[in-house]
Amino acid sequence: MEDNTTTPPPVSNTTSQEKVPNSVAVLVLGILSIVCCFCYGIIGLALGIIALVLAKKGKQLYEENPSNYTDGSFGNLKAGRVCAIIGTILSAVYVAFLVVYVIILGTALSSLPMGSF
């Protein structure tokens, strides 16, 4: 006697879940903000701020309905946010360093007699 019963294929919960919007973009921008923080600080600062804004929006969407999104994409969002915070801080410190450096250099050069250089 043959068994003609068929078993249904396993149902995967990951097919109904999607990635958190902009999670990969936040991660990439956060990493780039760290990499570019010493390009006079401006590029890293801009990338970090953009990543933080996108991370805030993505986190709000995730908190509204966490069952719709995968845990991996939320992990990418959190990692990108941390990288963006680090990159923003490093860039801000570098910009402050450059401002202080230019002020000190300008003060030192302005105190020299006119014909000395």
C-alpha positions as CSV (number, residue, x, y, z in Angstrom):
1,M,0.0,0.0,0.0
2,E,1.4,3.4,-1.0
3,D,1.3,6.4,1.2
4,N,-0.1,9.3,-0.9
5,T,0.0,11.9,1.9
6,T,2.2,14.8,1.2
7,T,3.8,16.9,3.9
8,P,3.6,20.6,3.4
9,P,6.9,22.4,3.0
10,P,8.3,24.0,6.2
11,V,7.1,27.5,6.8
12,S,9.9,30.1,7.3
13,N,9.2,33.1,9.5
14,T,11.9,35.1,7.7
15,T,10.0,35.4,4.5
16,S,7.4,37.6,6.2
17,Q,10.0,39.7,7.9
18,E,11.9,42.4,6.1
19,K,15.0,44.5,6.8
20,V,14.8,47.7,8.8
21,P,14.8,50.5,6.3
22,N,18.2,52.1,5.8
23,S,19.9,49.7,8.2
24,V,22.7,48.9,5.7
25,A,23.0,52.6,4.7
26,V,23.4,53.5,8.4
27,L,26.1,50.9,8.9
28,V,28.0,52.1,5.8
29,L,27.7,55.8,6.6
30,G,28.8,55.1,10.2
31,I,31.9,53.2,9.1
32,L,32.7,55.9,6.5
33,S,32.3,58.6,9.2
34,I,35.1,56.9,11.2
35,V,37.3,56.5,8.1
36,C,36.8,60.1,6.9
37,C,37.0,61.8,10.3
38,F,40.5,63.0,9.6
39,C,39.6,64.6,6.2
40,Y,39.5,68.0,8.0
41,G,36.6,66.6,10.0
42,I,33.9,68.0,7.8
43,I,33.2,64.9,5.7
44,G,33.2,62.6,8.7
45,L,30.9,65.0,10.6
46,A,28.4,65.2,7.8
47,L,28.4,61.4,7.2
48,G,27.9,60.8,11.0
49,I,25.1,63.2,11.3
50,I,23.3,61.7,8.3
51,A,23.7,58.2,9.7
52,L,22.4,59.3,13.1
53,V,19.3,60.8,11.5
54,L,18.6,57.7,9.4
55,A,19.2,55.5,12.5
56,K,16.7,57.4,14.5
57,K,14.0,56.9,11.8
58,G,14.8,53.3,11.4
59,K,14.7,52.7,15.2
60,Q,11.3,54.4,15.4
61,L,10.0,52.1,12.7
62,Y,11.4,49.1,14.4
63,E,9.9,50.0,17.8
64,E,6.5,50.5,16.3
65,N,6.3,46.8,15.1
66,P,9.5,44.8,15.9
67,S,7.9,41.5,14.6
68,N,8.0,42.9,11.0
69,Y,11.8,43.3,10.9
70,T,14.7,40.9,11.2
71,D,17.0,40.9,14.2
72,G,20.0,41.0,11.9
73,S,19.0,44.2,10.3
74,F,18.3,45.8,13.6
75,G,21.7,44.7,14.7
76,N,23.2,46.4,11.7
77,L,21.2,49.6,12.6
78,K,22.6,49.5,16.1
79,A,26.2,48.9,15.0
80,G,25.9,51.7,12.4
81,R,24.5,54.1,15.0
82,V,27.5,53.3,17.3
83,C,30.0,53.8,14.5
84,A,28.2,57.1,13.6
85,I,28.5,58.4,17.2
86,I,32.2,57.5,17.3
87,G,32.8,59.1,13.9
88,T,30.9,62.2,14.8
89,I,32.8,62.6,18.0
90,L,36.2,62.1,16.4
91,S,35.3,64.5,13.6
92,A,34.1,67.2,16.0
93,V,37.3,66.8,18.1
94,Y,39.4,67.1,14.9
95,V,37.5,70.2,13.8
96,A,38.0,71.8,17.2
97,F,41.7,70.8,17.0
98,L,42.1,72.5,13.6
99,V,40.3,75.7,14.8
100,V,42.6,75.9,17.9
101,Y,45.6,75.2,15.7
102,V,44.7,78.0,13.2
103,I,44.1,80.4,16.1
104,I,47.4,79.7,17.7
105,L,49.2,79.9,14.3
106,G,47.5,83.1,13.4
107,T,48.4,84.6,16.8
108,A,52.0,83.5,16.6
109,L,52.4,84.9,13.0
110,S,50.7,88.2,13.8
111,S,53.1,88.9,16.7
112,L,56.1,88.7,14.4
113,P,57.6,92.0,13.0
114,M,56.4,92.7,9.4
115,G,59.7,92.2,7.7
116,S,60.9,89.0,9.5
117,F,59.4,86.5,7.1
